[in-house]
Amino acid sequence: MDWTGRCIRDGKRGAIPAHIRPILQRLEIKQDNWIDGIQHYGNHFYKVVGIMRHLLEETERQGRKWFKGQSAARLLYQ
């Protein structure tokens, strides 16, 4: 995904500049666990995906105690 976004080709409206950190790093996602997380998405997550801090913020915002994925977030995200 990151590589595709950085490609510069005729007819393409834009590209991710070289000085911007790779997408997975910006999202604080562990690269080693990315493929497993995508292949088994439904087993790990349900309504929300993100770093633990964001999951907890969304849990509180919605008045919930937890979301499926909080334990997976600890493994998948840095």
C-alpha positions as CSV (number, residue, x, y, z in Angstrom):
1,M,0.0,0.0,0.0
2,D,2.8,2.4,0.9
3,W,4.9,1.5,-2.1
4,T,1.9,2.1,-4.4
5,G,1.2,5.5,-2.9
6,R,4.8,6.5,-3.5
7,C,4.9,5.6,-7.2
8,I,5.1,8.6,-9.5
9,R,3.5,7.9,-12.9
10,D,2.0,9.9,-15.7
11,G,-1.7,10.5,-15.2
12,K,-1.5,9.8,-11.4
13,R,-2.7,12.8,-9.5
14,G,-0.2,12.6,-6.6
15,A,2.2,10.5,-4.6
16,I,3.3,10.2,-1.0
17,P,6.4,12.3,-0.7
18,A,9.6,10.6,0.2
19,H,10.1,12.6,3.3
20,I,6.9,11.3,4.9
21,R,7.4,8.1,7.1
22,P,5.9,4.9,5.7
23,I,2.2,4.4,6.4
24,L,2.5,1.5,8.9
25,Q,5.0,3.5,10.9
26,R,2.7,6.5,11.0
27,L,-0.2,4.3,12.1
28,E,2.1,2.7,14.7
29,I,1.5,-0.8,13.3
30,K,4.0,-3.5,13.8
31,Q,5.0,-4.6,10.3
32,D,5.7,-8.2,11.3
33,N,2.1,-8.6,12.5
34,W,0.3,-6.7,9.7
35,I,-0.3,-9.6,7.4
36,D,-1.7,-11.8,10.2
37,G,-4.0,-9.0,11.2
38,I,-5.3,-8.6,7.7
39,Q,-5.7,-12.3,7.0
40,H,-7.6,-12.9,10.2
41,Y,-9.3,-9.5,10.6
42,G,-12.7,-10.9,11.6
43,N,-11.1,-13.0,14.3
44,H,-9.3,-10.1,15.8
45,F,-11.5,-7.0,15.4
46,Y,-15.2,-6.1,15.0
47,K,-16.1,-2.5,14.8
48,V,-12.9,-0.5,15.4
49,V,-9.3,-1.0,14.6
50,G,-6.4,1.0,15.9
51,I,-3.8,1.5,18.5
52,M,-4.9,0.8,22.1
53,R,-5.1,4.4,23.0
54,H,-7.6,5.1,20.2
55,L,-9.6,1.9,21.0
56,L,-9.9,3.0,24.6
57,E,-10.9,6.6,23.6
58,E,-13.6,5.2,21.3
59,T,-14.8,2.8,23.9
60,E,-15.3,5.7,26.4
61,R,-16.9,7.9,23.7
62,Q,-19.5,5.3,23.0
63,G,-20.1,4.5,26.7
64,R,-18.9,0.9,26.3
65,K,-16.6,-1.1,28.5
66,W,-14.7,-2.8,25.6
67,F,-14.6,-3.5,21.9
68,K,-13.5,-6.8,20.3
69,G,-10.0,-6.2,19.2
70,Q,-8.5,-4.7,22.3
71,S,-6.4,-7.8,23.0
72,A,-5.4,-8.0,19.4
73,A,-4.4,-4.3,19.3
74,R,-1.8,-5.1,22.0
75,L,-0.2,-7.6,19.6
76,L,-0.7,-5.8,16.3
77,Y,0.1,-2.3,17.2
78,Q,3.2,-0.8,18.8
